[in-house]
Amino acid sequence: MSYEDTYVIVPAYNEASVLGGVIKELRESFPNVVAVDDGSTDRTAAVVRRSGATLVRHPLNLGQGAAIQTGIEYALKSSDARYFVTFDADGQHKPEDAKRMVDELRRDLELDIVLGSRFIGTTEGMGHVKKALLKGAVLFNRVITGIRLSDAHNGLRAMRRRFASELDMEQADMSHASELVEVISQQGARYKEMPVTIRYTDYSKRKGQSVFNSLNIAFDLILAKLSGKP
């Protein structure tokens, strides 16, 4: 099956050591990969240029949410773009899972977005602290948004153009994941979770969120909710 109508958005900040392999793996199936260099200070931009992916750059580091929003807005300029995938740059995700998620959107025309879940899928090398944080995030998001998900902070998602075109995420950092779930709730969008594999490596663990950052994200979301923002 051809995926020429699918654009994969890869937000990247200082990912030069692994990004080339991630893009190479993606482009075996997806010809349209948009890598957003979010103000990196390493050779991330040079790696993207050599990979054959499209490079979009932020002059300053704005955060993963802002990078995803920029990538989606760029991809929306292509009239042939029907499906949009968000895909982490650190090698945690598998392109085969992304393909299955896009295929599900093709099959079920009522779906707006498909969300990957490691908790109904598979994890490789996840630590106990990380698991506890993610389970806590699930409960937190359920209270904040009313949406019942098994995995609230999985970076692998596939969405239809009509949903992507309505996205205007204001949370620039990792809290964008909860904001996106809030958008699903507010729009009454049709969503589905699908099992995916998350591959934790020493590298991806070093790049992950600390407990302190997770608490900051929760605080930001509570403030946004109280102020009436999405």
Backbone bond lengths (Angstrom), bond angles and torsions (degrees), N, CA, C in turn:
res aa  C-N    CA-C-N  psi(-1)  N-CA   C-N-CA  omega(-1)  CA-C   N-CA-C  phi
1 M - - - 1.467 - - 1.528 109.95 -
2 S 1.319 116.08 140.19 1.461 120.78 179.29 1.528 110.86 -85.53
3 Y 1.342 115.44 142.78 1.460 121.12 177.61 1.532 110.63 -120.22
4 E 1.333 115.60 33.75 1.459 120.05 178.80 1.519 112.18 -68.34
5 D 1.336 117.11 -18.57 1.460 120.95 179.11 1.532 112.06 -92.16
6 T 1.327 116.49 9.78 1.462 121.79 -177.78 1.521 110.49 -116.11
7 Y 1.321 116.51 132.94 1.473 122.02 176.97 1.522 108.65 -114.33
8 V 1.321 115.62 125.35 1.461 121.69 -179.54 1.529 108.51 -99.89
9 I 1.323 116.39 122.37 1.458 122.80 -178.56 1.529 108.21 -99.58
10 V 1.334 116.14 121.80 1.465 121.67 -178.93 1.534 108.91 -119.62
11 P 1.334 118.38 100.95 1.464 120.26 175.56 1.530 109.37 -75.59
12 A 1.329 117.03 134.50 1.463 119.43 -174.30 1.523 111.19 -140.10
13 Y 1.313 115.38 130.82 1.463 121.69 173.92 1.527 108.81 -133.31
14 N 1.332 115.53 110.80 1.468 121.93 -178.78 1.531 112.09 52.81
15 E 1.321 114.97 55.13 1.468 121.29 -178.28 1.532 111.65 -115.50
16 A 1.336 117.81 23.98 1.461 121.14 -173.04 1.523 112.98 -58.09
17 S 1.332 117.82 -31.77 1.458 119.90 -174.41 1.524 113.89 -73.09
18 V 1.328 117.61 -20.34 1.476 119.90 -176.50 1.525 113.52 -125.84
19 L 1.330 117.32 -17.13 1.465 120.22 -169.72 1.517 112.94 -64.39
20 G 1.326 117.48 -35.84 1.456 119.47 -179.76 1.516 111.98 -58.96
21 G 1.329 116.68 -42.93 1.461 120.39 178.64 1.512 112.79 -66.87
22 V 1.341 116.56 -37.40 1.462 121.37 179.02 1.532 109.90 -63.79
23 I 1.334 116.33 -46.89 1.470 119.93 -179.07 1.524 110.85 -66.60
24 K 1.326 117.18 -41.34 1.471 120.05 178.89 1.526 110.46 -58.12
25 E 1.321 116.26 -44.43 1.465 121.15 179.62 1.526 110.80 -63.80
26 L 1.327 116.55 -41.68 1.462 120.48 179.57 1.526 111.69 -64.55
27 R 1.336 116.83 -44.24 1.463 120.06 -172.45 1.522 113.29 -73.32
28 E 1.316 117.00 -6.32 1.470 119.27 171.19 1.530 110.92 -66.92
29 S 1.337 116.51 -23.53 1.470 121.51 179.52 1.519 112.70 -119.76
30 F 1.345 116.37 -35.27 1.463 121.21 -174.09 1.531 110.34 -112.61
31 P 1.326 118.03 109.59 1.466 119.33 -179.67 1.522 114.05 -70.31
32 N 1.339 116.71 -22.78 1.464 120.63 -175.85 1.526 110.70 -108.00
33 V 1.321 115.63 96.48 1.462 122.28 177.69 1.518 107.93 -116.81
34 V 1.328 116.32 124.87 1.465 122.17 178.43 1.526 107.85 -111.66
35 A 1.317 116.75 111.29 1.455 121.83 178.46 1.522 109.06 -99.54
36 V 1.310 116.31 124.15 1.463 121.34 -179.00 1.525 108.38 -102.72
37 D 1.323 116.10 107.85 1.464 121.76 177.26 1.526 107.59 -78.22
38 D 1.312 115.57 108.13 1.473 121.27 -172.91 1.534 110.88 -89.94
39 G 1.344 116.05 63.25 1.458 120.58 176.49 1.505 114.10 70.61
40 S 1.335 117.80 33.98 1.461 120.84 -177.92 1.526 112.01 -64.10
41 T 1.321 115.35 151.31 1.463 121.33 176.87 1.524 111.74 -107.77
42 D 1.335 117.08 1.29 1.461 120.69 176.65 1.533 109.13 -104.48
43 R 1.302 118.00 -153.74 1.472 122.23 -175.55 1.533 112.21 -96.84
44 T 1.326 116.57 28.27 1.466 120.30 -179.78 1.532 111.38 -55.35
45 A 1.322 117.97 -46.78 1.472 120.88 -177.62 1.526 111.13 -62.23
46 A 1.327 117.43 -41.48 1.462 120.74 179.52 1.522 111.00 -64.46
47 V 1.319 116.88 -38.97 1.468 121.06 178.04 1.519 110.46 -62.27
48 V 1.337 117.05 -42.84 1.468 120.65 179.45 1.522 110.49 -62.97
49 R 1.325 117.01 -43.49 1.472 120.36 -179.21 1.526 110.96 -59.77
50 R 1.326 117.41 -40.78 1.462 120.58 -179.39 1.527 112.18 -72.78
51 S 1.323 117.03 -22.83 1.472 121.17 -172.65 1.519 113.94 -78.08
52 G 1.328 117.16 -19.77 1.459 120.50 -175.40 1.513 113.70 93.08
53 A 1.326 117.60 -4.82 1.464 121.04 175.39 1.529 109.93 -77.11
54 T 1.325 115.76 163.47 1.457 121.03 174.35 1.523 108.91 -81.73
55 L 1.327 116.04 132.03 1.466 121.45 -179.95 1.521 110.67 -101.98
56 V 1.323 115.49 126.83 1.470 122.79 170.63 1.528 105.77 -123.26
57 R 1.330 117.25 137.30 1.467 118.92 -172.28 1.525 111.97 -125.10
58 H 1.330 115.09 141.08 1.456 122.62 165.49 1.528 107.54 -98.14
59 P 1.334 118.38 133.48 1.471 119.29 177.92 1.521 113.17 -66.90
60 L 1.341 116.11 -25.65 1.458 122.19 179.10 1.523 109.67 -129.04
61 N 1.309 116.94 157.71 1.459 121.31 176.72 1.520 109.65 -73.77
62 L 1.338 116.76 114.81 1.459 122.68 -177.55 1.521 113.19 -107.08
63 G 1.319 117.36 -18.26 1.455 120.05 -179.64 1.517 111.69 113.55
64 Q 1.331 115.35 158.83 1.459 120.48 -173.84 1.525 112.75 -62.50
65 G 1.317 117.27 -39.43 1.463 119.25 179.70 1.512 112.22 -60.59
66 A 1.337 116.31 -43.81 1.462 120.76 178.88 1.522 110.59 -64.63
67 A 1.343 117.16 -38.88 1.461 120.53 179.83 1.525 111.08 -65.02
68 I 1.324 116.79 -41.20 1.465 119.87 177.90 1.521 110.71 -64.62
69 Q 1.330 117.06 -43.32 1.463 120.59 179.35 1.526 110.34 -60.83
70 T 1.338 116.88 -43.17 1.462 120.69 178.37 1.523 110.94 -62.23
71 G 1.327 116.64 -43.95 1.457 120.08 -179.61 1.514 112.69 -64.14
72 I 1.323 116.92 -41.11 1.460 120.13 178.54 1.525 110.58 -65.37
73 E 1.324 116.77 -43.93 1.465 119.82 179.18 1.527 111.32 -61.19
74 Y 1.327 116.46 -38.47 1.459 119.81 176.91 1.529 110.57 -64.16
75 A 1.325 116.72 -47.41 1.462 121.17 -176.94 1.527 111.78 -65.60
76 L 1.328 117.03 -32.05 1.470 120.50 179.94 1.528 112.33 -63.90
77 K 1.327 117.00 -18.82 1.461 119.92 177.61 1.522 112.03 -68.51
78 S 1.318 117.16 -18.17 1.462 122.01 178.57 1.523 108.96 -87.82
79 S 1.306 116.53 117.24 1.466 120.60 -176.19 1.523 112.13 -67.45
80 D 1.346 117.32 -19.29 1.461 119.79 -179.53 1.522 112.75 -88.44
81 A 1.332 117.31 0.27 1.463 120.94 -179.74 1.521 109.97 -80.94
82 R 1.323 116.92 113.47 1.467 121.76 -179.96 1.519 112.48 -107.16
83 Y 1.334 115.57 -29.02 1.462 120.65 -177.15 1.529 109.66 -129.95
84 F 1.333 115.01 146.07 1.458 121.40 -176.13 1.521 108.44 -130.62
85 V 1.317 116.00 129.81 1.466 122.30 -179.73 1.519 108.67 -118.21
86 T 1.345 117.54 134.71 1.458 120.74 170.25 1.525 107.47 -102.11
87 F 1.336 115.83 136.65 1.465 121.27 -168.16 1.518 108.25 -146.03
88 D 1.331 117.48 122.23 1.467 120.67 -177.75 1.526 111.55 -66.79
89 A 1.344 114.59 152.44 1.466 120.97 -174.30 1.516 113.91 -89.10
90 D 1.334 118.50 -5.84 1.457 120.69 -170.49 1.519 114.81 -94.50
91 G 1.329 117.46 7.31 1.450 120.81 175.97 1.515 115.49 87.75
92 Q 1.338 117.77 10.31 1.468 119.91 -178.58 1.524 112.84 -73.91
93 H 1.329 117.10 -31.27 1.465 120.79 -171.74 1.523 112.42 -94.91
94 K 1.332 114.98 162.90 1.460 122.01 178.14 1.527 109.59 -115.55
95 P 1.324 118.42 128.11 1.465 120.56 177.84 1.519 113.46 -56.13
96 E 1.341 117.14 -30.98 1.470 119.64 179.47 1.526 110.80 -61.26
97 D 1.330 116.80 -35.98 1.464 119.75 176.98 1.523 110.87 -66.93
98 A 1.323 116.50 -40.96 1.466 120.18 178.36 1.526 110.63 -61.30
99 K 1.316 117.07 -40.85 1.463 120.54 178.57 1.522 111.43 -61.90
100 R 1.338 116.81 -43.89 1.465 120.34 179.29 1.530 111.41 -61.89
101 M 1.320 116.24 -36.55 1.461 120.17 -179.11 1.524 111.52 -69.58
102 V 1.329 116.76 -40.97 1.470 119.96 175.78 1.524 109.90 -65.34
103 D 1.319 116.93 -41.41 1.469 120.61 178.33 1.523 111.11 -59.44
104 E 1.338 116.93 -35.53 1.465 120.04 178.72 1.523 110.77 -67.97
105 L 1.326 117.21 -36.92 1.468 120.04 175.17 1.530 110.72 -64.04
106 R 1.303 117.47 -38.25 1.467 120.85 177.48 1.534 110.49 -64.86
107 R 1.330 115.54 -39.26 1.467 120.27 -175.96 1.512 112.10 -72.43
108 D 1.347 116.07 -44.74 1.468 121.14 -176.56 1.528 108.50 -106.35
109 L 1.304 116.13 99.88 1.470 120.68 -174.06 1.519 112.86 -71.57
110 E 1.325 117.66 -12.06 1.465 120.54 178.61 1.527 112.43 -84.33
111 L 1.315 117.83 -18.01 1.461 121.02 -178.38 1.528 111.12 -71.12
112 D 1.323 115.47 140.32 1.456 121.46 173.87 1.524 112.35 -99.51
113 I 1.330 116.11 -36.19 1.464 120.25 -175.36 1.524 109.86 -151.53
114 V 1.321 115.14 143.56 1.461 122.33 175.04 1.524 107.52 -117.35
115 L 1.321 116.42 129.61 1.459 122.41 -176.25 1.521 110.05 -111.89
116 G 1.316 116.97 132.26 1.453 120.52 177.79 1.516 111.12 -76.42
117 S 1.323 117.16 144.34 1.458 121.63 177.25 1.525 110.34 -132.91
118 R 1.323 115.26 122.66 1.461 120.06 175.97 1.532 111.28 -78.57
119 F 1.332 116.60 -19.58 1.460 119.60 -174.88 1.519 113.41 -86.83
120 I 1.331 116.99 -13.14 1.465 119.37 166.48 1.519 109.55 -108.22
121 G 1.337 115.14 1.84 1.448 121.98 177.45 1.516 110.51 -114.17
122 T 1.347 116.50 -129.23 1.452 121.79 -173.13 1.518 110.56 -134.40
123 T 1.321 116.22 141.93 1.457 120.79 172.04 1.522 108.88 -123.03
124 E 1.327 114.60 143.35 1.455 121.16 178.63 1.524 108.66 -121.53
125 G 1.330 117.11 108.13 1.450 121.04 174.64 1.514 115.65 85.65
126 M 1.339 119.08 20.75 1.464 120.57 179.68 1.524 110.72 -79.28
127 G 1.337 116.64 131.32 1.452 121.19 179.19 1.517 112.35 -80.38
128 H 1.325 115.40 166.33 1.466 120.68 -176.97 1.533 111.95 -68.10
129 V 1.337 117.36 -37.62 1.463 120.27 180.00 1.522 110.18 -65.60
130 K 1.325 116.84 -44.71 1.460 121.25 178.03 1.528 111.00 -59.66
131 K 1.319 116.03 -43.89 1.463 119.91 179.90 1.522 110.68 -61.74
132 A 1.340 116.51 -43.02 1.468 120.38 -179.56 1.526 110.68 -63.49
133 L 1.342 117.34 -41.67 1.467 120.88 178.85 1.526 111.14 -62.36
134 L 1.336 116.02 -43.77 1.460 119.58 -178.19 1.523 111.80 -68.40
135 K 1.316 117.25 -37.36 1.459 119.93 176.47 1.528 110.51 -65.59
136 G 1.339 116.10 -37.51 1.458 119.98 175.80 1.514 111.68 -63.83
137 A 1.336 116.13 -38.82 1.464 120.58 178.42 1.521 111.34 -63.61
138 V 1.333 116.43 -35.90 1.467 120.82 177.90 1.528 110.34 -60.27
139 L 1.324 116.27 -47.91 1.469 120.90 -179.51 1.525 110.97 -65.98
140 F 1.337 116.11 -41.63 1.456 120.83 179.90 1.534 110.95 -60.72
141 N 1.326 116.12 -47.07 1.464 120.04 -179.61 1.517 112.10 -66.27
142 R 1.320 116.60 -33.02 1.461 119.27 178.75 1.530 110.47 -64.49
143 V 1.344 116.05 -39.17 1.464 120.76 178.34 1.524 110.76 -69.71
144 I 1.332 117.13 -43.31 1.464 121.91 -175.41 1.525 112.21 -71.56
145 T 1.357 117.05 -41.70 1.467 120.41 -171.46 1.519 114.23 -107.91
146 G 1.336 117.73 -22.20 1.454 120.34 -174.97 1.520 113.46 80.47
147 I 1.344 117.14 0.03 1.462 121.45 179.58 1.527 108.97 -90.85
148 R 1.328 116.06 128.32 1.463 120.53 -177.82 1.535 109.18 -94.56
149 L 1.329 114.62 103.64 1.450 121.44 176.69 1.524 109.30 -119.17
150 S 1.326 116.23 155.74 1.454 120.01 175.06 1.521 112.11 -90.95
151 D 1.346 116.44 -15.24 1.465 121.22 -177.23 1.523 107.70 -149.04
152 A 1.329 116.61 102.53 1.466 120.75 -171.39 1.522 113.42 -87.16
153 H 1.340 118.64 -16.41 1.461 120.92 -173.71 1.521 111.93 -127.60
154 N 1.302 115.71 48.20 1.451 120.71 175.59 1.524 108.45 -96.89
155 G 1.333 116.94 126.58 1.463 120.31 -175.53 1.507 115.05 -77.40
156 L 1.341 117.96 -6.00 1.465 121.30 -179.55 1.520 109.80 -95.48
157 R 1.325 114.97 114.22 1.468 121.64 -179.23 1.522 108.94 -142.59
158 A 1.313 116.43 153.06 1.467 121.63 172.89 1.514 107.92 -130.83
159 M 1.317 115.86 132.75 1.469 119.59 -176.67 1.516 110.85 -135.81
160 R 1.324 113.54 153.42 1.457 120.96 177.00 1.529 109.65 -80.40
161 R 1.322 116.33 157.86 1.459 121.17 -176.44 1.524 112.08 -57.59
162 R 1.318 117.71 -39.74 1.458 120.03 -176.71 1.521 111.61 -63.39
163 F 1.337 117.17 -30.92 1.457 120.38 176.79 1.525 110.42 -78.92
164 A 1.327 116.65 -45.23 1.467 121.04 -179.10 1.520 111.89 -59.76
165 S 1.323 116.40 -36.38 1.465 119.84 -177.24 1.525 112.90 -70.45
166 E 1.340 116.49 -17.10 1.459 120.25 179.34 1.527 112.49 -94.58
167 L 1.324 117.11 -6.79 1.455 120.33 -178.03 1.527 111.21 -73.56
168 D 1.307 115.92 133.64 1.465 122.13 174.17 1.524 106.98 -147.89
169 M 1.328 114.92 70.38 1.451 120.31 -171.92 1.524 111.50 -70.96
170 E 1.324 115.79 129.92 1.461 121.81 -179.36 1.523 112.46 -97.73
171 Q 1.330 116.57 -19.27 1.461 120.27 177.87 1.521 108.48 -83.20
172 A 1.337 115.97 108.78 1.461 119.93 -172.42 1.520 112.92 -77.27
173 D 1.331 117.68 -25.03 1.461 119.84 -173.27 1.528 110.62 -94.69
174 M 1.352 116.12 -155.50 1.464 120.14 -176.63 1.528 113.29 -66.36
175 S 1.324 117.55 -14.91 1.463 120.10 178.56 1.526 111.93 -69.57
176 H 1.348 116.99 -4.94 1.464 119.14 176.73 1.527 111.19 -59.73
177 A 1.345 117.27 -28.03 1.467 119.72 -178.81 1.520 111.08 -62.59
178 S 1.329 116.02 -42.42 1.462 119.84 177.10 1.523 111.01 -70.82
179 E 1.321 116.62 -35.06 1.462 120.04 178.21 1.523 110.29 -63.68
180 L 1.317 116.97 -39.73 1.462 120.45 179.35 1.523 110.96 -62.83
181 V 1.330 116.48 -40.14 1.470 119.81 176.89 1.526 110.25 -63.93
182 E 1.332 116.28 -36.75 1.459 120.29 176.78 1.530 110.96 -63.38
183 V 1.336 117.15 -38.01 1.463 121.05 176.75 1.524 110.40 -62.84
184 I 1.319 116.79 -42.30 1.468 120.45 176.44 1.518 110.25 -56.64
185 S 1.332 115.65 -44.30 1.461 120.58 -179.38 1.521 111.34 -64.44
186 Q 1.319 117.05 -47.29 1.461 121.47 -175.86 1.527 112.12 -66.55
187 Q 1.340 116.17 -37.76 1.468 119.91 -177.46 1.524 112.61 -84.12
188 G 1.327 116.66 -10.81 1.459 119.21 -173.37 1.510 111.16 63.44
189 A 1.325 116.33 33.78 1.461 121.36 -176.47 1.523 110.98 -69.57
190 R 1.318 115.99 148.14 1.464 121.45 176.38 1.512 108.87 -82.81
191 Y 1.320 117.12 124.23 1.456 121.28 -176.82 1.524 110.32 -132.54
192 K 1.308 114.31 162.78 1.458 121.02 177.91 1.518 108.23 -151.33
193 E 1.334 116.24 141.01 1.454 120.71 171.76 1.526 109.38 -94.63
194 M 1.334 115.21 144.31 1.458 120.66 175.18 1.524 109.01 -130.97
195 P 1.330 117.52 145.08 1.467 120.08 179.03 1.521 111.65 -68.09
196 V 1.326 115.86 134.63 1.459 121.82 176.61 1.526 108.58 -135.50
197 T 1.319 115.38 166.59 1.459 121.84 177.03 1.518 109.77 -103.95
198 I 1.315 116.59 131.43 1.457 122.05 173.33 1.524 107.64 -111.35
199 R 1.335 115.69 125.32 1.459 121.55 -177.01 1.532 109.01 -106.31
200 Y 1.324 116.54 101.17 1.460 120.44 178.38 1.527 109.84 -83.79
201 T 1.320 115.78 128.19 1.455 122.29 175.01 1.526 107.96 -119.08
202 D 1.330 116.26 170.60 1.466 118.90 175.92 1.518 110.45 -57.56
203 Y 1.343 115.82 -37.28 1.469 120.30 179.94 1.523 111.25 -65.21
204 S 1.321 117.20 -50.26 1.469 120.08 -177.23 1.522 111.40 -65.13
205 K 1.335 116.86 -32.15 1.461 119.83 177.76 1.523 111.01 -66.86
206 R 1.331 116.50 -38.57 1.470 119.73 177.68 1.514 111.35 -65.96
207 K 1.332 116.76 -33.23 1.461 120.84 -177.96 1.521 112.97 -82.23
208 G 1.320 118.25 -9.04 1.461 122.01 -173.74 1.512 113.23 -72.75
209 Q 1.337 114.60 172.84 1.459 121.57 -178.40 1.525 111.35 -75.82
210 S 1.319 116.30 139.54 1.456 121.40 173.69 1.524 109.71 -81.54
211 V 1.334 115.90 166.22 1.463 120.20 176.38 1.523 110.03 -60.21
212 F 1.341 116.71 -40.37 1.462 120.74 -179.71 1.527 111.34 -61.21
213 N 1.344 116.54 -44.84 1.464 119.59 178.98 1.522 111.47 -64.68
214 S 1.321 116.38 -36.42 1.464 119.83 178.79 1.526 110.93 -63.11
215 L 1.322 116.72 -39.54 1.458 120.34 177.79 1.523 110.85 -66.78
216 N 1.328 116.72 -38.76 1.463 120.28 177.11 1.523 111.06 -61.97
217 I 1.327 116.91 -40.98 1.458 121.62 179.18 1.526 110.42 -61.92
218 A 1.338 115.67 -46.17 1.459 119.58 178.99 1.524 110.93 -59.68
219 F 1.337 116.95 -42.07 1.464 121.44 179.46 1.530 110.75 -63.08
220 D 1.339 116.82 -43.21 1.464 120.78 178.69 1.524 111.30 -60.75
221 L 1.323 116.68 -41.23 1.462 120.18 -178.43 1.524 111.88 -67.88
222 I 1.313 115.76 -37.83 1.466 119.07 177.40 1.522 110.40 -64.17
223 L 1.333 117.05 -42.99 1.475 120.43 177.66 1.525 111.27 -61.58
224 A 1.342 115.53 -42.69 1.466 119.61 179.70 1.523 110.92 -63.17
225 K 1.329 115.71 -39.93 1.469 120.13 -179.87 1.527 110.37 -65.26
226 L 1.324 116.04 -42.73 1.462 120.36 -179.09 1.531 112.03 -67.30
227 S 1.337 115.42 -30.39 1.472 119.14 -178.83 1.517 112.20 -83.98
228 G 1.334 116.26 -5.53 1.463 119.95 177.51 1.502 113.77 88.29
229 K 1.358 117.85 5.89 1.463 120.48 178.29 1.520 109.32 -80.71
230 P 1.377 117.37 157.84 1.461 120.65 178.33 1.512 111.30 -70.18
